């Protein structure tokens, strides 16, 4: 794999990891357009490390507050709220760990094709459109309940299907639960940390067993580019969300899905 391919794929992964637009759909499209091979396990591990660094840096104050809440008196409202959000992150991670651990190989082996990705991209784009259009947006992150954490975590398991998008699935459920778009997005970002970390550990273990054809310089380049792209993506997405909402991302997702359907036919 050339340095240009590594750079392009790392930037795409970093930019699309946190958007409700399906990173797998973009990677498939780029590979088809330029006749590039699959990005491979080693690059997958590198970009996971990069995007994990991005979200940890961007939300460092949030995570510091969630951790310190367990060392503070529980009678303070802010402390209770932070503890509840922390428990929601734990509960939201359990379903994808269980489902992914049991069925990942079957899902990845049988559903990773252009037609499935295209259909999932369109269908879940339409679902997000309907939910965002017709559900109220009255609840903030501080009002999150343990039930919300479980339901968003269950929705996250759908992202094991290529084309669904982890961010898209969690945002859709968050909006169904009447969270504001920004609150749903922030929880989705926070929830991405354990999932990305676990995916990176899983890939890293497999990589350690089989070795990597990438040089360390290429591996580190992919990490840095994915981290920079991921940080920029988070900042830009939250800013646009406050100003224009989810509609532009939904329209883009639907257009991308239709293009992929054209390739699949």
N, C-alpha and C positions, 0 to 999 in steps of 0.2 A: 504494500500500500504506500502510495507516495505521500509526501508531506502535504501537498495540496488537498488530497482526499481526506487526510486526517484532519486538517484544519477546517475544511468545509463541513464534514460530518460532526465534528466537535461543536462547531458554532451552531449548527442546526439543532443538535440535541440540547445544547444549553439554552437556546432561544425558545424551544418548543416544549421542554420538560414541564414548565409551570403554566403553560397556556392551555385552554380547553380545546386544543386543535389537533391532538394526536401526533406525537413525535414519530411514531412508527410509520404513519402515513407519509410524512415528509421524507423520511429516510428511504422508503420504498420508491417514492416519486423521483428523488434525486438519483438513486441507483439505476432506475429504469431509463431516465433521460440520458445519463452519461455512461451507461453500461458498466457501472462499478460493481464489484463483488460485495457480498454482505460485510458489514463493518467488523464483524468478528468479536470474540469474547474479550480480547485484550483492550480494544478500543471502548467497548461497552463498559468495562470496569473503570477505565480512565475517566470517561465522561460522567459516570455516576459519582466518582470522587469529586470531580469538579463542580457538579451541580450541588452536591452536599455542602461543599465549602461555601458556595454562593448563598444558599439559604441560611446557613448557620451565621454567616457574617451579617447578612441583611437583618435577620431577626434576633441578633445576639441579645438585645435588651429584653425582648420577650422571653427568651429562654432563660436568661438570668433571673427574671422575675418569677417564672414558673418553678425554677429550682429553689430559689431563696424562700418561696412561700412555705416550703415544708420545714423551714427552720424558724419560722415566725409564729407568734400566737395565732391560733385558729379563730379567735373571736373577732378579728378585723374583717369587714366585708370584702376588701380587696384581696386579702389573703385567701378567704374562702372561695372567691371567684377564680383566682389563679389556680388553686388546688383542683377546682372542678374542671377547669380547662385541661390541666395536666392529666387528670384521670380520663377525660374524654379522649386525649391523644393515645393513652394506653389501650382503652377499650376499642378505639377506632383502628388500631393496628392489629389486634388479635384476629379478626376475620380474614384479612389478606394473608397473614402468616399461616393460618390453618388451611385455607383453600389453596394458596400458592404452594405450600409444602406438599399437599396431597395430589394436586392436579396440574401443577405447572407444566410438567413434561408433556402431558396429553394435550393441554391447551396450546402450548407453543408449537408442538409438532403437527397438530391437525388444523389449526386455524390461522396460521401465519401465511396467508396468501393475499394477493391484491384484491380479490373479490370480497373476501370477508372484511378486510380493512376498509374498503370503500363503502360497503353497506353499513358497517358500524359507524363510520365517520358521519354519514348522512343521517342515519336514524337517531343517533344520540345528539347530533346537532339540532334536529327538529325537536327532540324532547327538551333540550335546554332552552330552546326558543319558546316553547309553550309554557314551561315552568316559569321562566323569567318574565314572560308577558302577563301571565294571569295570576301568579301567586303574590300575595302581599309581601312587602319588604319592610317589616316592622321591628325585627329583633337584631340586637347587636351581639358581639362575641361574648360580652360579659353575661348574657342571658342564656348561654349554652347550657344544656342539661346533659346528664349521662345518657339518657335515651337518644339525644341528638348525636352524641359521639358514636354510639353503637350503630345507628342507622347510616350515618355518613361512612363509617367503617365498612358496613355491608355493601354500600354502593361502590366503595373503592375496589372491592373484589372483582367487579365487572371490568375493571381496567386490565385484568389479566387477558381479556379478549383483545387482540390487536386492533387498533383503530378506535377503541372506546375513549381513551385518554383518561389517565388517573385524575388529572385536574378537572376534566369535563365531568366525570362521574361524581366527584365529591362536590363540585360547584352546583351541579344539578340537584343533588339531594339537599345541599345547604339552602338553596333557593326554595325547594319544596317545603322545607321546614320554616320558611318565612324569614330566614336570615337576610340581611341586606347583602347586595353583591360584594361589597368590600369585606364584610364580616365572614361571608362564606369563603371568599378568596383567601383571607388571612388564615383561617383555620385549615384550609386545604394546603397552604404553604407549610404551616407548622406540622401537619400530619405527614407531609412528604418526607420529613427527616428520618423517622425510623424506617420507612419503607425503602427509601433510597439507600440508607445505610445497610439494611439487610440484603438488598439486592447486590450492593457492592461487595459485601462479605461473601455472599454465595458465589459471585463471579470470581472474586479473588481466590477463593479456595480452589475452584475448578482450574483457574489459571496457574496456581501453584503446583497443581498436580500434572498439568500438561505443558507448562512453559509458554512463553510468548515470543512470537516472531518480531514484535515491535522493539526497537531500540529504546533505551531509557529516555533519550532526548525526545523521541516521538511520543512516548507515553506521557512525559511531563508536559509537552506542548499541548496535548489533548486535554490534560487536566486544567491547565491555565486558561486555555481558550474557552472551555466549557464553563469554568467558574466565572470568567468575565462576562460571557454571554448570558449566563444564568442570572447574575446579579443585575445586569442591565434589564433583562426581561422582567424580573420581579418589580423593579422600580417603575419601569414604563407601564407595566400592566396595571399596577395599583393606581398610578396617576391617571391613566386613561379610563379606568373603571369609575373613578370619582367624577370624571367629566362627561363621558359618553355612554357608560354602562357596558353591558355584555354584547349588544347587538352587532357591532363590527366584527367581533371574534366569531360570532355564530354564523354570520354571512360568509366570512372567509372559510370557516370549516365546511359549510355546505358546498361552496364552490370547489374546495379541494376534494371533497368526496365525489362530486360529479366528475371531476377530471379523472380521478382514479377509477371510477366506474367505466369511463370511456376507454381507459387502458385495459380494463379487465374484460371488456366485451370482445 
